Each structure stands twice: as structure tokens, then as C-alpha cells.
């Protein structure tokens, strides 16, 4: 467990990059999509299926795990890897976003955040030091600094206040992380909302502090895609070329391929499993709502060429039936379909970057989404 954290850049095509992150629990190929295992589980999907999809790393969440079952309990049971039976790398989010989005009562101060638990109503304090201590107890390979998120749109003064507070918390997180075992990594989080000047200031300050990697946070919170991509396009080049860049909470396949082209290496989002549970499959033909009546008599699979058995071996009619019957298996199968598809997009992006044809890849995948979506059943 003493192997040092490192990032190796393999190839670049314009701003798009392919590389490898090395952690104590193995390699992460980038660009990478991290399935979200918020509460030590990728919702509704067996860990073996997550691994079979091609995922090199999953995400867990400090807020949820510190409340239930507690970081101390997970540590006593062997750490998060053993607890959830996931032997590969894990990144843990610090919980700052969940404090803001889930707590009915919260108070942000210089020392940290006081909030009411959404589980039992208990008042909890989360400081930068406690956020790091929890992540060290969990044993994640990559920890995140505690930050304050502001939903968009917001007044510039509110965005600036949160950004500067997050910078001060970043310095405290780094000091607290000095107690980490060898090999673990800490990422700083660039804040600043949709204000490019504040984003640039945040990036410069975080680079001066010095982290193993850098995330762009506070996006995918209601702003249009072009605003998000504009912030990413300006912020990513301000981050060190020899460190991984992580766009937090993003997003759709379209968001991801565009952000890769702007220099992002890592992504996470609940969309593959959340949409799967609600009947939406992501495919190379574009999104397919399996609950639509047109699928009731369709004997075709979602994609006969997919490497995912759930997409290849079950008919659309059967998947439609599962959702109409309220069978949980329907959500599980479509979640697996979506996880495989996201990892296929990542693998194809890496190959395209290394071949120097990333723009061609984006054009090709977009053509598939737009021109093949309405293929009719064969007669």
C-alpha cells in the first residue's frame, strides 16, 4: 500500500488527453468515468457488474458514509474497499455539496459547516479537518478537499465569498492530509461559479497550495451546457498539465465528450444508474425510453453489437414489460447497460486521442445519436 500516487500523460490530441493514474489499488485509465457509489454501493448494481463494465474506479461520499454507518465503523471493518468488496481505486467526495443540497438546516462559518442530518435530525459539524479524517478512515485512494458549493445562478458576491472560503478550507485540508498513509492523494477543487475571473483566481491559488490533482466543482447545478463548457474551456488550461483534472458531477455523454475535448480527465455522475432505474437507456443510437409503448412488441435487443449482455440478449419488449410490471430487474438491467455504454465511450475516446482523431470520434458518435435513434423494427 506504499506505491506512490502518480499521473502519466500518454497522448494528447488538441486539448484532449489520455493518460494513466496510479494508486495503491491500481491503475485508472483516463479519460475515466467513475460510477457513483454514494453509500458504498452503485445503486442496484452488483460490484462484479460494475467491474465488468470496464470501470477502473468508483466514487463514495463522505457525507453519507459519515452519517451511516459511520467512518469509524467502516474503518473497523477493514476500510471502504473491503466493506463494499471493491478492490480497485476509490475516490471519495468530501460531502460539501450534499451538506448544501440535502440538509434542511445548515450554517456555514469559517470553521466549517454545521448541519442537520437528513437521517435522524442530529446536528453534525463538518470541518475541513473532519472531512479529511473521515476520508482517511474510509481509506479512499483519492480524497477531496471540503468546499462550499453555490447553486447557479447566484450573485457574484455570494460566489466570491464561497470561493475564497473554499480556498482557505483547501489550505486546512492539505495540512490535515499530512497524516495520510503513503500513496494516497488529495485533490483541490476550483470554485467560482460562472465567473471566469473568479475561476482563474481560484485555480491560481490552488496551484500555489499544491495538490495531487485538481477538480472543477460547482457546475452542473442548473446552468446551460454552453455556460458549463465555457467555464471548463477557460479553467482546464489554467491547471497543471502533469496533474489529473476532474470535472465533478458531469454528466451526459454529450457533456463528457465535449469536456474531454477541453482537457478533462475524470468524470462522475449518477445519470447512468438514475436514468436506468427510470427506464432510459443510453446507447450508440442515442437515448431510448424503454417505457414507451412502441417497444411493447419489439423483439430486437437494445444493441445486438454491444459487449453488454443486458443490451444484447434481452428484447426491448421484455425490458418494456419489466418496467410496466414494476420489476426491479428492469432498473438493474438498464443501469448495467448504461454503465457499459459510458465505459465504452471512455475507451473509444482514449483510443481516438491516441490515434490523433478525437474530432472525428466526436463527429461520429454524434452522428450515431442523431441519425440512428429512430431505427424501426425489421419487418
N, C-alpha and C positions, 0 to 999 in steps of 0.2 A: 504493500500500500504506500510505498515511498516514491513511486515513479513520479517525476515532476509533471505538472501541467504544462502543455506546450501547444502551439498552433503553428502549422506549416502550410504555407501557401503553395499550391501545386500549379495552378494556371490562372490566367486572367484573360477575359475577352471583353474589351472595353472596361467598364466598372464591375462587370460580373466576375466573381471569383469562385474557384473551387479550392478546397483545402482539407486539412485533417486537424482535428483537435485530439490531443492525447490526454487521458485522465487516468487515475488509479484503477478505474473499472473498464478501461478500454478506449477504443478509437471512436470518434464521431466524424463521419464524412460530411463535409459542407459543400454546398448549401444543405442544411439539415432542417427537417420539420420534427418538432418534439410533440408527440401525443401528450395530452394533458391528463395527468393522474392526480388531480387536485387532492383527493382524500386517500392517497395511496392506492388508487385504482383508476385505470382508464375505464370510464363508466360503461358497464355492460359488456366488456371485452376481456377475455382471458389473457393473462400476460404472454402466453405462448403465441397467441394470435397477433398480439402487438409486435412481438419479436419477428414473427414470420412475415409481417408486412414490410420489414426492412428498416424499422426504426432502430437507430443506434442509441437513443437517449430519450428519456421521458421527463416530464415536469411534475413536481409535487409542490404543495403550497404550505408555507409557514403558518399562515393564519388558521387554516382549517385544522392542521395537524397538531398545533399547539393547544387548540381547544379540545380536540377529540382525535385520538385517545390521549394525547399529550406527548411532547417530545421526549420527556423523561421515560415514559413507558416504552416508546419505540426504541430508545437507546438501550433500555434494559433487556429488550427482546432481540437485540443484535443489530439495530440500526435499520434504516428505511429499506436498504437493498434486501436484507433478509426478510423483513416484515412483509413486503409486498412481492417477494420472490421475483425480483428483477435484478439480474446480475450485471447489467450494463450500466453506463453512466446515468446519473440523475442530476437534474438542475432543480433547485428549489427557489421559487419566488418568495420575496420577503414578506408578503402579506399586506403591503401598503395599499394596494388597490382594493383588496377585499375589505379592509377597515373602512375605506371611504364608501364602498358600494353596498355593503351588507349591514353595517351597524346602524341601528336607528338612533343611537346616541353616541357621539364621539366629540372629543375635544383635542385639537392639535395645539401643541405647545413646543417650546424649544427642546424640552427634554424627551418628547416622543408623543405618542397618541394614547389617550385613554378612551376606551370604547366599551359598549355593552355587547356581550356575547349574543349572537343570534340564536344560540342553542339553549341557554338557560338564564340569560339576562344578567349574568355576573359581570361586574366591572373589571376590565382587564387593562393592564398597562403594557404597551409595546414600545420600547425604546430602541434606538439603533443597536445598542449593546445586547439587548434581549433578543432582537431579531437574528443577530449573528449567533448568539449562544444556542438558540433553538435549532438553527441550521447545522451547527456543529454537532449537536446531539443527534440530529437526524442522520448525519453522515453523508450528505449530498456531495457530489464531486464539484459542483459549481453552485455557489451561494450568491444571492443578490443583496445589494445594499437596501436598507429601508428608505423609501422615498414617499413624497406626498404627491398624489395624482389629483389633477383638476380636470373635471369634465369640460368639454368644449361644446359651444362657445363660452368664453369667460372673459372678464375684464383683464386688461393687461396687468394691472396692479396685482390682482389675485394670482395670475400665472407667475409673475415675477417673484412674489413672496414665497410661493410654493417651491419654485426653482431654487431660490437661494437657501431656503430651509433644507431642501434635499441635498444641496452641496455641503452644508455643514454636517448633516447626518452622514454623508458619504465619508467624510474625514473620520468621524467617530466609528463608523463601521470598519474602516480599514484598520484603525488602531485595535479594535476588538478582535479582528480577524488574525492578528499576530499570534493568537493562541491556537490557530488551526493546525492540525497534523500536516506533515509534508504531503505535497501533491494536490491539495485542494485549491480551488480558485475562487476569487471574488470578482464580480462584475460591478462596475458603476453604471448608473442609469442617467442618461441625458434627459432633462426635462426642459420645459419652455413653451409648451402648448404649440400654437400655430404661429408663434412669433419667431422669425428666423434669427433676429438679433439675440434674443434670449437663448435660443438653442445653441448658437455659436458660443455665447459666453459660458453656458453650462458645459459644453464639450471641452473648451479650453481648460476650464478649471478642473474637470475630472481627469484629463490627461496629465495635468500638473500633479494631481494627487497620486496617480499611477495605479492602474488595476490590471488584472489578467485579461480582461475583456470589457467590452462596453455595450450597453443596451440603449436603445431609443425607446423610451416609455411615454405614456400619456397620449398615445394615438389610438386609433380605432375606438374612440369614445364618442362617436356621433358626427365627426367631421366627414365631408365628402372625400371620396377616394383621391381625387386630384390634389386636395389640400394635404392629405396624408403623404402622398408620393412626393409632393413638393418639399415637405419638411425632410423626408428621408433623403431626397436627392441632394439637399443642401447640407445635411448633417453628417451623413456617412463619410464624405471625403475629409471631414474635419477630425475623424478618428484615426488612430494609428493603423497603418497598413499591415503591420505584423501582429495585430490582435483581432480576435473574432468580434463580429458586430451582430448584435441580436436585436431584432425588431419585435417588441413584446406584444402578444395578443393579436397577431395578424396571421392569417385571415383567410380570405377566399383564395382559390387557385389563381385567379386573376391578380389579386393583390400581391401574392407571393412571387409570381414570375416577373412582375414589374419591379418589385423591391429588390429581387436578385440582380436585375439589370442596373440597379442603383448602388450596388455594393454591399448588400446584406447577406450574412452567412447563416443566420439561425432564426427560426420562427417557432411560435407555438400558438395554438388556438383550439377552442372547444368545438369548432364548427364541424369537423368530421364526425364526431360522435353525437353531438347535439342534433345536427341535421339528420343523421342516420336514424336516431330514435323517433324522429318526426316524419320519416318516410321519404327523405330526399337523398338521392344517391348522386355523388359526384363521379362522372365518367368522362372518357375521352370524347363522347358525343355531347358533352355539356351536362348540366344537372337534370335529373329525371325524378319527378314526383311520382313515386310508385303508387300512391293512394288514388291517383286519377283513374277514372272509370275506364279509360282507353286501354289500361293494362289488364283488365279482368280476364280477357280471353287470349292474351298474348303469350304464346308458348316459347318465345325467344328468351334467352338469358339477357342480363344487362349488357354483357360484353363477352362474346364467345372466345375472344382472344386474350382475355385477362388472365394473369397468373393467379388471381384470387378465385378460389373455388366457389365462394359465395356469389361472385359476379358471373361465373362461367357455368355453374352446374344447376342453379335453380332458375325456374322460369319466372318471368315477370308476373305471370298470373299467380304463381304460388306466393311470391313476395307480396303482391297486392292482397291476396287472401289473408296472409298473416296479420297485416295491419288492420284490415277490416274486421278480423276476428279478435283483435286485441291481444294477440300472442306476442309475448316479449321477444321471442326468437326473431321476429321481423326487425326490430330495432337493433338487435345484436348483429344480425347478418349485414344490414346496411351500414352499421358502424364499421364493421370489418372491411366491407367494400370500400368505404371512404378512406380508411387508414391506408389500405393498399394503394389506392389511387394517389393520395398525397405523396406517399413514398415513391411511387413510380414517377411522378412529376419531378421530385428531387433528384432521382437517379438520372433521368433524362436531361435535367438541367446541368448536372455535373458533367455528363458525357459531352453535351453540346459546348460547354465552356472549354473543356479540354481539347475539343476539336476545332475551336475557334469559330463556331457557328451559332452562338447564342441567339442572335437576332433572328436567324432562320428558324430556330426552335420555337421562339415565341410566336412568330407568324404562323407556323404550322399548327401549334397547339390551339391557337385562337381560331384558326380556320375550322378545326375539328369541332370546337364548341359551338360555332355559329352556323355551320353548313350541314352538319350531320345530326343535329339534335332531333329533328322531326322525321327520322327514318321510319318508314311504315313497315308493319309485318309483311313478310313474304306471303304471296298468295299461291 
